[in-house]
Amino acid sequence: MRKLLVLLSAVVAVDTMFFTALAPLLPHFAARYGLGKGGAGVLSAAYAAGVLAGSIPGGLAASRFGPKPAVLVGVALTAAASLGFGLADDVTTLGAARLAQGVGSAFSWAGALAWLVSAGPPSRRGMLIGTAMGAAVFGSLLGPALGAVASGAGVRPTFVAVSAAGLVLCVFLTLTPGAPARPQRLSALRRADRSFFVAIWLVVLPALLFGVLIVLVPLRLHALGWGGIAIGALFLATAAVETALNPLLGRFADLRGLGRPVRIALIASIAVSLAFAVASAGPLIATLVLVAGIAYGSFYTPGMALLSESAERSGISQGLAFGVMNLGWAAGAVIGPAAGGALAQVSGDAVPYLVLAALCAGTLAYSQARLRPSSS
């Protein structure tokens, strides 16, 4: 089980590494291809759009053919797309490669989480998912470093080498025994209970929260005189906190149930969002970012564990359930930055944070009566 956990953690870490690797390279591509803010935004969003497009097909593949084939397809597609990204010599090819990386990620995540849950005991579900999420956040730490290496060594050799590493990962996956398939049609989702949709929302919500945060905070700190290195170091520290948090949160959920960490995360997120709405000093905003990494990041592990439990109870395959989860995350990752930025543009930064606090408060009121009693 430990070897499988390490292998699948590597899969999700690689996925998130590609997701965040673009950040340091975006100015280079914007200058090379004459992209304005809109074009740069489209290129950045192409990954999440790919996840959105691949979520349901990835979930159905993990269900029909088994988690292992879905992961293999996802990692192979990501490796091929990374090769295309490195060899691209026009912005259209670059965007298409970024989109394909997102599709591959959708297959990898649906298959990896379904494989992990199927192979492990229910009593350790939270810990297993938490460990995978910790690895995913660690991958997000490596992404900017990969982008920095590509800036110095060149985009082409860096991503060709990374693509080769992805193929090596495929070899290890091929040699690992898989989990059985559980073929289902999309109509199986009709059996989902209310806690299933609460769980999906607990994945959408942090995507919205972080989506607003990553747009407004850097702009605000830059206006206060912070440089790019300082802002990057702040988010690096925040991701490091999340990496350590998720396995611990998973163990806590296994021992004390899922309801308690969700309640704590919602209450903390309300407080942090309200504080962001009134904060004006750079050190205070930086402190709130670190606290938000804990508060906002505490939804994913219990949300995914609740989703897995609800799917099992309703007779929905794990692959299909995690495919729907990917769809929810991608929607939040697309809507959060766009809506938060637009709302701040016309109403000021305080309004998006107040909206986020209201969403968390509404979720707190709605979700508690719909979580399983055993999870409270």
VMD Tcl script that draws the C-alpha trace (Angstrom):
set ca {
  {0.00 0.00 0.00}
  {2.84 2.37 0.83}
  {4.46 1.94 -2.59}
  {1.14 2.60 -4.30}
  {0.59 5.71 -2.18}
  {4.03 7.05 -3.13}
  {3.47 6.30 -6.82}
  {0.02 7.91 -7.01}
  {1.20 10.86 -4.93}
  {3.91 11.35 -7.55}
  {1.23 11.37 -10.25}
  {-0.81 14.16 -8.65}
  {2.36 16.08 -7.74}
  {3.44 16.07 -11.40}
  {0.01 17.29 -12.45}
  {0.00 20.26 -10.11}
  {3.61 21.01 -11.01}
  {2.55 21.56 -14.63}
  {-0.41 23.64 -13.49}
  {1.80 26.14 -11.64}
  {4.88 26.02 -13.91}
  {3.46 28.64 -16.28}
  {3.55 31.52 -13.76}
  {7.27 32.41 -14.09}
  {7.15 31.81 -17.86}
  {4.08 33.95 -18.57}
  {6.02 37.23 -19.00}
  {8.39 35.46 -21.43}
  {5.54 34.11 -23.55}
  {3.65 37.43 -23.39}
  {6.70 39.28 -24.72}
  {7.54 36.64 -27.34}
  {4.05 36.38 -28.79}
  {2.83 39.91 -28.09}
  {0.14 38.84 -25.65}
  {-1.83 41.41 -23.68}
  {-3.36 40.72 -20.29}
  {-6.38 39.11 -21.96}
  {-4.26 36.77 -24.07}
  {-2.06 35.88 -21.14}
  {-5.18 35.16 -19.10}
  {-6.53 32.84 -21.80}
  {-3.23 30.95 -21.93}
  {-3.20 30.62 -18.15}
  {-6.84 29.45 -18.03}
  {-6.36 26.85 -20.78}
  {-5.22 24.25 -18.24}
  {-8.35 24.59 -16.11}
  {-10.44 24.55 -19.29}
  {-8.79 21.25 -20.20}
  {-9.64 19.82 -16.79}
  {-13.21 21.01 -17.29}
  {-13.42 19.26 -20.68}
  {-11.75 16.04 -19.48}
  {-13.48 15.62 -16.12}
  {-16.49 13.51 -17.07}
  {-14.66 11.46 -19.76}
  {-11.86 10.82 -17.23}
  {-14.33 9.71 -14.58}
  {-16.17 7.43 -17.00}
  {-12.85 5.93 -18.16}
  {-11.78 5.23 -14.58}
  {-15.14 3.56 -13.98}
  {-15.44 1.55 -17.21}
  {-11.83 0.48 -17.75}
  {-10.47 0.74 -14.21}
  {-8.46 3.41 -12.37}
  {-5.07 2.21 -13.64}
  {-5.81 2.66 -17.39}
  {-7.25 6.11 -16.67}
  {-4.09 7.14 -14.82}
  {-1.89 5.75 -17.59}
  {-3.82 7.67 -20.25}
  {-3.66 10.82 -18.14}
  {0.08 10.66 -17.44}
  {0.90 9.71 -21.06}
  {-1.24 12.58 -22.38}
  {0.36 15.02 -19.95}
  {3.84 13.84 -20.97}
  {2.99 14.22 -24.68}
  {1.43 17.63 -24.08}
  {4.53 18.73 -22.15}
  {6.66 17.71 -25.13}
  {4.36 19.79 -27.35}
  {4.61 22.68 -24.91}
  {8.39 22.57 -25.08}
  {8.52 22.33 -28.89}
  {5.78 24.90 -29.57}
  {6.79 27.84 -31.73}
  {3.47 29.69 -31.84}
  {0.89 30.70 -29.27}
  {-1.84 28.46 -30.72}
  {0.26 25.33 -30.25}
  {1.26 26.53 -26.80}
  {-2.39 26.99 -25.80}
  {-3.37 23.62 -27.25}
  {-0.59 21.90 -25.28}
  {-1.71 23.64 -22.11}
  {-5.30 22.52 -22.77}
  {-4.14 18.93 -23.35}
  {-2.19 19.01 -20.07}
  {-5.45 19.85 -18.32}
  {-7.31 16.99 -20.01}
  {-4.54 14.60 -18.98}
  {-4.73 15.90 -15.43}
  {-8.47 15.18 -15.28}
  {-7.86 11.53 -16.23}
  {-4.93 11.21 -13.81}
  {-6.77 12.64 -10.81}
  {-9.96 10.65 -11.31}
  {-8.01 7.42 -11.74}
  {-5.43 8.05 -9.01}
  {-7.93 8.92 -6.28}
  {-10.26 6.05 -7.23}
  {-7.29 3.66 -7.26}
  {-6.08 4.89 -3.87}
  {-9.50 4.63 -2.21}
  {-10.14 1.18 -3.72}
  {-6.83 -0.17 -2.47}
  {-6.97 1.23 1.07}
  {-9.19 0.46 4.07}
  {-12.12 2.83 4.73}
  {-10.71 3.63 8.17}
  {-7.67 5.27 6.52}
  {-9.50 7.01 3.68}
  {-8.97 10.52 5.05}
  {-5.26 9.94 5.62}
  {-4.75 8.51 2.13}
  {-6.56 11.38 0.44}
  {-4.83 13.89 2.71}
  {-1.41 12.48 1.78}
  {-2.24 12.69 -1.92}
  {-3.42 16.29 -1.46}
  {-0.22 17.11 0.41}
  {1.74 15.74 -2.54}
  {-0.38 17.81 -4.92}
  {0.44 20.98 -3.01}
  {4.12 19.98 -2.97}
  {3.89 19.69 -6.74}
  {2.53 23.22 -6.86}
  {5.70 24.29 -5.03}
  {7.87 22.62 -7.66}
  {5.97 24.21 -10.57}
  {7.39 27.72 -10.25}
  {10.85 26.21 -9.73}
  {10.43 24.26 -12.97}
  {9.35 27.45 -14.71}
  {12.40 29.25 -13.34}
  {14.70 26.48 -14.63}
  {13.04 26.73 -18.03}
  {13.59 30.50 -18.02}
  {17.33 29.95 -17.58}
  {18.01 26.67 -19.38}
  {15.40 27.14 -22.08}
  {11.78 26.05 -22.40}
  {12.50 23.37 -24.99}
  {15.17 21.27 -23.21}
  {13.43 21.62 -19.85}
  {10.04 20.36 -20.99}
  {11.52 17.67 -23.24}
  {13.33 16.32 -20.15}
  {10.15 16.56 -18.07}
  {8.20 14.73 -20.75}
  {10.76 11.91 -20.60}
  {10.32 11.76 -16.82}
  {6.56 11.38 -17.38}
  {7.18 8.37 -19.61}
  {9.34 6.81 -16.88}
  {6.42 7.29 -14.48}
  {4.22 5.46 -17.00}
  {6.59 2.48 -16.83}
  {6.26 2.27 -13.04}
  {2.47 2.53 -13.33}
  {2.38 -0.27 -15.91}
  {4.27 -2.58 -13.54}
  {1.90 -1.87 -10.61}
  {-1.19 -4.07 -10.07}
  {-4.39 -2.11 -10.70}
  {-7.82 -1.97 -9.12}
  {-10.90 -3.60 -10.69}
  {-13.12 -1.67 -13.08}
  {-16.68 -0.82 -12.13}
  {-18.46 0.11 -15.35}
  {-21.27 2.63 -14.93}
  {-23.19 5.05 -17.06}
  {-23.36 8.73 -16.24}
  {-26.98 8.13 -15.19}
  {-25.64 6.42 -12.03}
  {-25.24 9.94 -10.63}
  {-29.03 10.04 -10.20}
  {-28.50 7.88 -7.13}
  {-26.36 10.54 -5.44}
  {-27.59 11.73 -2.05}
  {-27.43 15.26 -0.70}
  {-24.09 14.76 1.00}
  {-22.59 13.94 -2.42}
  {-23.45 17.40 -3.69}
  {-22.34 19.00 -0.42}
  {-18.99 17.25 -0.95}
  {-18.72 18.58 -4.52}
  {-19.40 22.08 -3.23}
  {-16.66 21.63 -0.61}
  {-14.24 21.23 -3.54}
  {-15.74 24.07 -5.61}
  {-15.68 26.50 -2.67}
  {-11.89 26.50 -2.02}
  {-11.26 26.78 -5.76}
  {-13.35 29.97 -5.69}
  {-11.64 31.20 -2.52}
  {-8.12 30.64 -3.79}
  {-9.10 31.91 -7.24}
  {-10.01 35.31 -5.83}
  {-6.98 35.32 -3.53}
  {-4.38 34.68 -6.23}
  {-5.72 37.56 -8.32}
  {-6.32 40.27 -5.71}
  {-3.51 39.71 -3.21}
  {-0.53 39.96 -5.64}
  {-1.99 43.11 -7.20}
  {-2.61 44.68 -3.80}
  {0.86 43.81 -2.46}
  {2.47 45.09 -5.66}
  {0.63 48.39 -5.19}
  {2.06 48.51 -1.66}
  {5.60 48.18 -2.99}
  {6.18 44.42 -2.76}
  {8.36 42.92 -5.47}
  {7.78 39.72 -7.37}
  {10.31 37.75 -5.32}
  {8.66 38.74 -2.03}
  {5.18 37.89 -3.33}
  {6.42 34.57 -4.68}
  {8.09 33.74 -1.36}
  {4.83 34.46 0.46}
  {2.85 32.04 -1.69}
  {5.66 29.49 -1.49}
  {5.47 29.59 2.31}
  {1.68 29.28 2.15}
  {1.91 26.20 -0.08}
  {4.48 24.66 2.27}
  {2.03 25.04 5.16}
  {-0.69 23.35 3.09}
  {1.65 20.48 2.20}
  {2.18 19.68 5.86}
  {-1.46 20.31 6.79}
  {-3.30 17.89 4.51}
  {-2.01 14.52 5.83}
  {-2.61 15.70 9.40}
  {-6.10 16.85 8.46}
  {-6.80 13.46 6.89}
  {-5.80 11.64 10.07}
  {-7.94 14.01 12.13}
  {-10.93 13.33 9.88}
  {-10.41 9.56 10.19}
  {-10.40 9.80 13.98}
  {-13.01 12.50 14.64}
  {-15.27 12.39 11.57}
  {-15.63 14.73 8.59}
  {-18.12 17.23 9.98}
  {-15.81 18.82 12.55}
  {-12.93 19.82 10.20}
  {-15.48 21.19 7.72}
  {-17.11 23.34 10.40}
  {-13.73 24.63 11.59}
  {-12.65 25.42 8.02}
  {-15.88 27.29 7.27}
  {-15.74 29.39 10.44}
  {-12.05 30.19 9.86}
  {-12.70 31.05 6.20}
  {-15.48 33.46 7.14}
  {-13.16 35.22 9.57}
  {-10.23 35.37 7.12}
  {-12.39 36.65 4.25}
  {-13.85 39.40 6.42}
  {-10.34 40.33 7.56}
  {-9.16 40.54 3.94}
  {-12.05 42.94 3.23}
  {-10.72 45.51 5.72}
  {-6.95 44.82 5.65}
  {-4.81 47.53 4.12}
  {-1.28 47.05 5.50}
  {1.12 44.75 3.67}
  {2.30 42.73 6.72}
  {-1.31 42.12 7.78}
  {-2.30 40.98 4.29}
  {0.73 38.66 4.18}
  {-0.23 37.15 7.54}
  {-3.78 36.64 6.32}
  {-2.48 34.82 3.22}
  {-0.69 32.31 5.45}
  {-3.81 31.86 7.59}
  {-5.95 31.52 4.44}
  {-3.67 28.73 3.24}
  {-4.75 26.79 6.32}
  {-8.41 27.86 6.35}
  {-9.18 27.67 2.62}
  {-6.96 24.61 2.14}
  {-8.77 22.63 4.84}
  {-11.80 21.88 2.65}
  {-10.23 19.59 0.09}
  {-9.33 16.53 2.18}
  {-12.61 16.19 4.14}
  {-14.60 17.18 1.05}
  {-13.01 14.42 -1.03}
  {-13.34 11.88 1.77}
  {-17.04 12.78 2.14}
  {-17.48 12.45 -1.63}
  {-15.89 9.00 -1.57}
  {-18.06 7.84 1.35}
  {-21.23 9.21 -0.22}
  {-20.45 7.58 -3.58}
  {-19.82 4.24 -1.88}
  {-23.09 4.51 0.04}
  {-25.06 5.42 -3.10}
  {-23.52 2.75 -5.33}
  {-21.61 5.23 -7.50}
  {-18.17 4.17 -8.68}
  {-15.23 6.05 -7.19}
  {-13.86 6.92 -10.63}
  {-17.10 8.56 -11.71}
  {-17.39 10.41 -8.40}
  {-13.89 11.85 -8.64}
  {-14.51 12.75 -12.27}
  {-17.42 14.92 -11.14}
  {-15.15 16.33 -8.43}
  {-12.67 17.41 -11.13}
  {-15.51 19.14 -12.95}
  {-16.39 21.08 -9.81}
  {-12.81 22.11 -9.11}
  {-12.25 23.25 -12.70}
  {-15.44 25.33 -12.67}
  {-14.33 27.04 -9.47}
  {-10.80 27.57 -10.82}
  {-12.20 29.26 -13.93}
  {-14.96 31.31 -12.28}
  {-13.09 32.44 -9.13}
  {-10.31 34.50 -10.71}
  {-12.51 35.91 -13.49}
  {-15.48 36.86 -11.30}
  {-13.34 38.06 -8.39}
  {-11.20 40.26 -10.62}
  {-14.20 41.69 -12.46}
  {-16.09 42.42 -9.25}
  {-13.04 44.08 -7.69}
  {-12.59 46.17 -10.81}
  {-16.02 47.77 -10.49}
  {-16.62 47.64 -6.72}
  {-13.22 47.49 -4.97}
  {-11.38 44.58 -3.36}
  {-13.60 44.43 -0.26}
  {-16.71 43.31 -2.14}
  {-15.36 39.97 -3.50}
  {-14.09 39.07 -0.03}
  {-17.48 39.89 1.50}
  {-19.13 37.68 -1.12}
  {-16.74 34.85 -0.22}
  {-17.55 35.27 3.48}
  {-21.26 35.11 2.65}
  {-20.75 31.93 0.61}
  {-18.92 30.31 3.52}
  {-21.62 31.39 5.97}
  {-24.36 30.00 3.73}
  {-22.42 26.76 3.34}
  {-22.02 26.47 7.11}
  {-25.77 26.86 7.60}
  {-26.73 24.51 4.78}
  {-24.20 21.71 5.05}
  {-24.38 20.72 8.70}
  {-27.84 19.19 8.52}
  {-26.83 17.25 5.41}
  {-23.58 15.69 6.51}
  {-23.94 12.13 7.71}
  {-24.52 11.86 11.43}
  {-21.43 9.67 11.75}
  {-19.38 12.43 10.20}
  {-20.46 15.10 12.67}
}
mol new
graphics top color blue
foreach p $ca { graphics top sphere $p radius 0.5 }
foreach p [lrange $ca 0 end-1] q [lrange $ca 1 end] { graphics top cylinder $p $q radius 0.2 }
display resetview
